[in-house]
Amino acid sequence: MIGDHHVLAGPYKVCAAVAPAKNGAKLLFQCYVENSFGHKWIYVRIDGSNSAGWVFTDSMNRQSGQAVHC
């Protein structure tokens, strides 16, 4: 994760924040969607917690593996 962000309740910037994700947080990918604006969002769980939600792909770095479409 690049910078501090919030994991969101849905795949849009206007969605409510579910949990903070600090710079360098390890996020476990579940799947991805492309929203109506054509932006790719990934559904994640913050490693070591039960917090899960959506993050914008531009916020991610050092991704490994292949996420599947939701």
Long-range contacts (C-beta under 8 A, 24 or more apart in sequence): 1-25, 1-27, 1-55, 1-59, 1-60, 1-61, 2-59, 2-60, 2-61, 3-59, 5-55, 5-56, 5-59, 7-44, 7-46, 7-51, 7-52, 7-53, 7-54, 7-55, 8-53, 8-54, 8-55, 9-53, 9-54, 10-53, 10-54, 11-35, 11-39, 11-41, 11-54, 12-37, 12-41, 13-56, 15-54, 18-51, 18-52, 18-53, 19-46, 19-49, 19-51, 19-53, 21-46, 21-55, 27-55, 27-60, 29-63, 29-65, 29-67, 30-67, 30-70, 31-67, 31-68, 31-69, 31-70, 32-57, 32-67, 32-68, 32-69, 32-70, 33-69, 33-70, 42-67, 43-70
